[in-house]
Amino acid sequence: MGNIQGDITFQKSGISSILRKELIIRGVWNSEYQQGVKDDWICALELIKNAPWLKKLITHEIALSSLPHILEQMYLLKRQHSPHNILKVIIKF
């Protein structure tokens, strides 16, 4: 899912993995993007900025370098069926 800006190259190992696992790749087109024009992405960002209730759903704001740690933490908590306070995570670049 996404808006591709250029060519994409797959490594041989990636293609081999797809073949071995008999994976199916499907594309999804879910938005309109035009650089410099008010598009779906800009409208969504404006909606988020103007929705105070939405900020209550964000439980963590992290740096990109912290992403592996929080993903592992979420995985372990879910696997153990443990209660946790991680709802929505914002990654700051």
Distance bins in CASP14 RR format, pairs under 12 A and 6 or more apart:
PFRMAT RR
TARGET T0000
AUTHOR 0000-0000-0000
RMODE 2
METHOD distances of the structure
MODEL  1
1 25 0 0 0 0 0 1 0 0 0 0 0
1 26 0 0 0 0 1 0 0 0 0 0 0
1 27 1 0 0 1 0 0 0 0 0 0 0
1 28 1 0 1 0 0 0 0 0 0 0 0
1 29 0 0 0 0 1 0 0 0 0 0 0
1 30 1 0 0 1 0 0 0 0 0 0 0
1 31 0 0 0 0 1 0 0 0 0 0 0
2 8 0 0 0 0 0 1 0 0 0 0 0
2 27 0 0 0 0 1 0 0 0 0 0 0
2 28 1 0 0 1 0 0 0 0 0 0 0
2 29 0 0 0 0 1 0 0 0 0 0 0
2 30 1 0 0 1 0 0 0 0 0 0 0
2 31 1 0 0 1 0 0 0 0 0 0 0
2 32 0 0 0 0 0 1 0 0 0 0 0
2 33 0 0 0 0 1 0 0 0 0 0 0
2 40 0 0 0 0 0 1 0 0 0 0 0
2 41 0 0 0 0 0 1 0 0 0 0 0
3 27 0 0 0 0 0 1 0 0 0 0 0
3 28 0 0 0 0 0 1 0 0 0 0 0
3 29 0 0 0 0 1 0 0 0 0 0 0
3 30 0 0 0 0 1 0 0 0 0 0 0
3 31 1 0 0 1 0 0 0 0 0 0 0
3 32 0 0 0 0 1 0 0 0 0 0 0
3 33 1 0 1 0 0 0 0 0 0 0 0
3 34 0 0 0 0 1 0 0 0 0 0 0
3 35 0 0 0 0 1 0 0 0 0 0 0
3 39 0 0 0 0 1 0 0 0 0 0 0
3 40 0 0 0 0 1 0 0 0 0 0 0
3 41 0 0 0 0 1 0 0 0 0 0 0
4 27 0 0 0 0 0 1 0 0 0 0 0
4 29 0 0 0 0 0 1 0 0 0 0 0
4 33 0 0 0 0 0 1 0 0 0 0 0
5 33 0 0 0 0 1 0 0 0 0 0 0
5 35 0 0 0 0 1 0 0 0 0 0 0
8 25 0 0 0 0 0 1 0 0 0 0 0
9 15 0 0 0 0 0 1 0 0 0 0 0
10 16 0 0 0 0 1 0 0 0 0 0 0
10 17 0 0 0 0 1 0 0 0 0 0 0
10 18 0 0 0 0 1 0 0 0 0 0 0
10 19 0 0 0 0 0 1 0 0 0 0 0
10 25 0 0 0 0 0 1 0 0 0 0 0
11 17 0 0 0 0 1 0 0 0 0 0 0
11 18 0 0 0 0 0 1 0 0 0 0 0
12 18 0 0 0 0 0 1 0 0 0 0 0
12 19 0 0 0 0 0 1 0 0 0 0 0
13 19 0 0 0 0 0 1 0 0 0 0 0
13 20 0 0 0 0 0 1 0 0 0 0 0
14 20 0 0 0 0 1 0 0 0 0 0 0
14 21 0 0 0 0 1 0 0 0 0 0 0
14 23 0 0 0 0 1 0 0 0 0 0 0
14 25 0 0 0 0 0 1 0 0 0 0 0
15 21 0 0 0 0 0 1 0 0 0 0 0
15 23 0 0 0 0 0 1 0 0 0 0 0
15 25 0 0 0 0 0 1 0 0 0 0 0
16 22 0 0 0 0 0 1 0 0 0 0 0
16 23 0 0 0 0 0 1 0 0 0 0 0
17 23 1 0 0 1 0 0 0 0 0 0 0
17 25 0 0 0 0 0 1 0 0 0 0 0
18 24 0 0 0 0 1 0 0 0 0 0 0
18 25 1 0 0 1 0 0 0 0 0 0 0
19 25 0 0 0 0 0 1 0 0 0 0 0
29 40 0 0 0 0 0 1 0 0 0 0 0
30 40 0 0 0 0 1 0 0 0 0 0 0
30 41 0 0 0 0 0 1 0 0 0 0 0
30 44 0 0 0 0 0 1 0 0 0 0 0
31 39 1 0 0 1 0 0 0 0 0 0 0
31 40 1 1 0 0 0 0 0 0 0 0 0
31 41 1 0 0 1 0 0 0 0 0 0 0
31 42 0 0 0 0 0 1 0 0 0 0 0
31 43 0 0 0 0 1 0 0 0 0 0 0
31 44 0 0 0 0 1 0 0 0 0 0 0
31 45 0 0 0 0 0 1 0 0 0 0 0
32 38 0 0 0 0 0 1 0 0 0 0 0
32 39 1 0 1 0 0 0 0 0 0 0 0
32 40 1 0 1 0 0 0 0 0 0 0 0
32 41 0 0 0 0 1 0 0 0 0 0 0
32 42 0 0 0 0 0 1 0 0 0 0 0
32 43 0 0 0 0 1 0 0 0 0 0 0
32 44 0 0 0 0 0 1 0 0 0 0 0
33 39 1 0 1 0 0 0 0 0 0 0 0
33 40 1 0 0 1 0 0 0 0 0 0 0
33 41 1 0 0 1 0 0 0 0 0 0 0
33 42 0 0 0 0 1 0 0 0 0 0 0
33 43 0 0 0 0 0 1 0 0 0 0 0
33 44 0 0 0 0 0 1 0 0 0 0 0
34 40 0 0 0 0 1 0 0 0 0 0 0
34 41 0 0 0 0 1 0 0 0 0 0 0
34 42 0 0 0 0 1 0 0 0 0 0 0
35 41 0 0 0 0 0 1 0 0 0 0 0
35 42 0 0 0 0 0 1 0 0 0 0 0
36 42 0 0 0 0 1 0 0 0 0 0 0
37 43 0 0 0 0 0 1 0 0 0 0 0
38 44 0 0 0 0 0 1 0 0 0 0 0
38 45 0 0 0 0 0 1 0 0 0 0 0
38 46 0 0 0 0 1 0 0 0 0 0 0
39 45 0 0 0 0 0 1 0 0 0 0 0
39 46 0 0 0 0 0 1 0 0 0 0 0
40 46 0 0 0 0 0 1 0 0 0 0 0
40 47 0 0 0 0 0 1 0 0 0 0 0
41 47 0 0 0 0 0 1 0 0 0 0 0
41 48 0 0 0 0 0 1 0 0 0 0 0
42 48 0 0 0 0 0 1 0 0 0 0 0
42 49 0 0 0 0 0 1 0 0 0 0 0
43 49 0 0 0 0 0 1 0 0 0 0 0
43 50 0 0 0 0 0 1 0 0 0 0 0
44 50 0 0 0 0 0 1 0 0 0 0 0
44 51 0 0 0 0 0 1 0 0 0 0 0
44 54 0 0 0 0 0 1 0 0 0 0 0
45 51 0 0 0 0 0 1 0 0 0 0 0
45 54 0 0 0 0 0 1 0 0 0 0 0
46 54 0 0 0 0 0 1 0 0 0 0 0
47 53 0 0 0 0 0 1 0 0 0 0 0
47 54 0 0 0 0 1 0 0 0 0 0 0
48 54 1 0 1 0 0 0 0 0 0 0 0
48 55 0 0 0 0 1 0 0 0 0 0 0
48 57 0 0 0 0 0 1 0 0 0 0 0
48 58 0 0 0 0 1 0 0 0 0 0 0
48 88 0 0 0 0 0 1 0 0 0 0 0
48 90 0 0 0 0 0 1 0 0 0 0 0
49 55 0 0 0 0 1 0 0 0 0 0 0
51 57 0 0 0 0 1 0 0 0 0 0 0
51 58 0 0 0 0 0 1 0 0 0 0 0
52 58 0 0 0 0 0 1 0 0 0 0 0
54 87 0 0 0 0 0 1 0 0 0 0 0
54 88 0 0 0 0 1 0 0 0 0 0 0
54 90 0 0 0 0 0 1 0 0 0 0 0
55 61 0 0 0 0 0 1 0 0 0 0 0
55 87 0 0 0 0 0 1 0 0 0 0 0
55 88 0 0 0 0 1 0 0 0 0 0 0
55 90 0 0 0 0 1 0 0 0 0 0 0
56 87 0 0 0 0 1 0 0 0 0 0 0
56 88 0 0 0 0 1 0 0 0 0 0 0
57 85 0 0 0 0 0 1 0 0 0 0 0
57 86 0 0 0 0 0 1 0 0 0 0 0
57 87 1 0 1 0 0 0 0 0 0 0 0
57 88 1 0 1 0 0 0 0 0 0 0 0
57 89 0 0 0 0 0 1 0 0 0 0 0
57 90 0 0 0 0 0 1 0 0 0 0 0
58 85 0 0 0 0 0 1 0 0 0 0 0
58 86 0 0 0 0 0 1 0 0 0 0 0
58 87 1 0 0 1 0 0 0 0 0 0 0
58 88 1 0 1 0 0 0 0 0 0 0 0
58 89 1 0 0 1 0 0 0 0 0 0 0
58 90 1 0 1 0 0 0 0 0 0 0 0
58 91 0 0 0 0 0 1 0 0 0 0 0
58 92 0 0 0 0 0 1 0 0 0 0 0
59 70 0 0 0 0 0 1 0 0 0 0 0
59 74 0 0 0 0 0 1 0 0 0 0 0
59 84 0 0 0 0 1 0 0 0 0 0 0
59 85 1 0 1 0 0 0 0 0 0 0 0
59 86 1 0 1 0 0 0 0 0 0 0 0
59 87 1 0 1 0 0 0 0 0 0 0 0
59 88 1 0 0 1 0 0 0 0 0 0 0
59 89 1 0 0 1 0 0 0 0 0 0 0
59 90 0 0 0 0 1 0 0 0 0 0 0
60 66 0 0 0 0 1 0 0 0 0 0 0
60 67 0 0 0 0 0 1 0 0 0 0 0
60 69 0 0 0 0 0 1 0 0 0 0 0
60 70 1 0 0 1 0 0 0 0 0 0 0
60 71 0 0 0 0 0 1 0 0 0 0 0
60 73 0 0 0 0 1 0 0 0 0 0 0
60 74 0 0 0 0 1 0 0 0 0 0 0
60 84 0 0 0 0 0 1 0 0 0 0 0
60 85 0 0 0 0 1 0 0 0 0 0 0
60 86 1 0 0 1 0 0 0 0 0 0 0
60 87 0 0 0 0 1 0 0 0 0 0 0
60 88 1 0 0 1 0 0 0 0 0 0 0
60 89 1 0 1 0 0 0 0 0 0 0 0
60 90 1 0 0 1 0 0 0 0 0 0 0
60 91 0 0 0 0 1 0 0 0 0 0 0
60 92 0 0 0 0 0 1 0 0 0 0 0
61 67 0 0 0 0 0 1 0 0 0 0 0
61 70 0 0 0 0 0 1 0 0 0 0 0
61 86 0 0 0 0 0 1 0 0 0 0 0
61 88 0 0 0 0 1 0 0 0 0 0 0
61 89 1 0 0 1 0 0 0 0 0 0 0
61 90 1 0 1 0 0 0 0 0 0 0 0
61 91 0 0 0 0 1 0 0 0 0 0 0
61 92 1 0 0 1 0 0 0 0 0 0 0
61 93 0 0 0 0 0 1 0 0 0 0 0
62 68 0 0 0 0 0 1 0 0 0 0 0
62 69 0 0 0 0 1 0 0 0 0 0 0
62 70 1 0 1 0 0 0 0 0 0 0 0
62 71 0 0 0 0 0 1 0 0 0 0 0
62 73 0 0 0 0 0 1 0 0 0 0 0
62 74 0 0 0 0 0 1 0 0 0 0 0
62 86 0 0 0 0 0 1 0 0 0 0 0
62 88 0 0 0 0 0 1 0 0 0 0 0
62 89 1 0 0 1 0 0 0 0 0 0 0
62 90 1 0 0 1 0 0 0 0 0 0 0
62 91 1 0 1 0 0 0 0 0 0 0 0
62 92 1 0 0 1 0 0 0 0 0 0 0
62 93 0 0 0 0 0 1 0 0 0 0 0
63 69 0 0 0 0 0 1 0 0 0 0 0
63 70 0 0 0 0 0 1 0 0 0 0 0
63 89 0 0 0 0 0 1 0 0 0 0 0
63 90 0 0 0 0 0 1 0 0 0 0 0
63 91 1 0 0 1 0 0 0 0 0 0 0
63 92 1 0 1 0 0 0 0 0 0 0 0
63 93 0 0 0 0 1 0 0 0 0 0 0
64 70 0 0 0 0 0 1 0 0 0 0 0
64 71 0 0 0 0 0 1 0 0 0 0 0
64 89 0 0 0 0 0 1 0 0 0 0 0
64 90 0 0 0 0 0 1 0 0 0 0 0
64 91 1 0 1 0 0 0 0 0 0 0 0
64 92 1 0 0 1 0 0 0 0 0 0 0
64 93 1 0 1 0 0 0 0 0 0 0 0
65 91 0 0 0 0 1 0 0 0 0 0 0
65 92 0 0 0 0 0 1 0 0 0 0 0
65 93 0 0 0 0 0 1 0 0 0 0 0
66 72 0 0 0 0 0 1 0 0 0 0 0
66 73 0 0 0 0 1 0 0 0 0 0 0
66 89 0 0 0 0 1 0 0 0 0 0 0
66 90 0 0 0 0 0 1 0 0 0 0 0
66 91 0 0 0 0 1 0 0 0 0 0 0
66 92 0 0 0 0 1 0 0 0 0 0 0
67 73 0 0 0 0 0 1 0 0 0 0 0
67 74 0 0 0 0 0 1 0 0 0 0 0
67 89 0 0 0 0 1 0 0 0 0 0 0
67 90 0 0 0 0 0 1 0 0 0 0 0
67 91 1 0 0 1 0 0 0 0 0 0 0
67 92 0 0 0 0 0 1 0 0 0 0 0
67 93 0 0 0 0 0 1 0 0 0 0 0
68 74 0 0 0 0 0 1 0 0 0 0 0
68 75 0 0 0 0 0 1 0 0 0 0 0
68 91 0 0 0 0 0 1 0 0 0 0 0
69 75 0 0 0 0 0 1 0 0 0 0 0
69 76 0 0 0 0 0 1 0 0 0 0 0
69 86 0 0 0 0 0 1 0 0 0 0 0
69 89 0 0 0 0 0 1 0 0 0 0 0
70 76 0 0 0 0 0 1 0 0 0 0 0
70 77 0 0 0 0 0 1 0 0 0 0 0
70 84 0 0 0 0 0 1 0 0 0 0 0
70 85 0 0 0 0 0 1 0 0 0 0 0
70 86 1 0 0 1 0 0 0 0 0 0 0
70 88 0 0 0 0 0 1 0 0 0 0 0
70 89 1 0 0 1 0 0 0 0 0 0 0
70 90 0 0 0 0 0 1 0 0 0 0 0
70 91 0 0 0 0 1 0 0 0 0 0 0
71 77 0 0 0 0 0 1 0 0 0 0 0
71 78 0 0 0 0 0 1 0 0 0 0 0
71 86 0 0 0 0 1 0 0 0 0 0 0
71 89 0 0 0 0 1 0 0 0 0 0 0
71 91 0 0 0 0 0 1 0 0 0 0 0
72 78 0 0 0 0 0 1 0 0 0 0 0
72 79 0 0 0 0 0 1 0 0 0 0 0
72 86 0 0 0 0 0 1 0 0 0 0 0
73 79 0 0 0 0 0 1 0 0 0 0 0
73 80 0 0 0 0 0 1 0 0 0 0 0
73 82 0 0 0 0 0 1 0 0 0 0 0
73 84 1 0 0 1 0 0 0 0 0 0 0
73 85 0 0 0 0 0 1 0 0 0 0 0
73 86 1 0 0 1 0 0 0 0 0 0 0
73 89 0 0 0 0 0 1 0 0 0 0 0
74 80 0 0 0 0 0 1 0 0 0 0 0
74 82 0 0 0 0 0 1 0 0 0 0 0
74 84 1 0 0 1 0 0 0 0 0 0 0
74 85 0 0 0 0 0 1 0 0 0 0 0
74 86 1 0 1 0 0 0 0 0 0 0 0
74 87 0 0 0 0 0 1 0 0 0 0 0
74 88 0 0 0 0 0 1 0 0 0 0 0
74 89 0 0 0 0 1 0 0 0 0 0 0
75 82 0 0 0 0 0 1 0 0 0 0 0
75 84 0 0 0 0 0 1 0 0 0 0 0
75 86 0 0 0 0 0 1 0 0 0 0 0
76 82 1 0 0 1 0 0 0 0 0 0 0
76 84 0 0 0 0 1 0 0 0 0 0 0
76 86 0 0 0 0 0 1 0 0 0 0 0
77 83 1 0 0 1 0 0 0 0 0 0 0
77 84 1 0 1 0 0 0 0 0 0 0 0
77 85 0 0 0 0 1 0 0 0 0 0 0
77 86 1 0 0 1 0 0 0 0 0 0 0
78 84 0 0 0 0 1 0 0 0 0 0 0
78 86 0 0 0 0 1 0 0 0 0 0 0
END
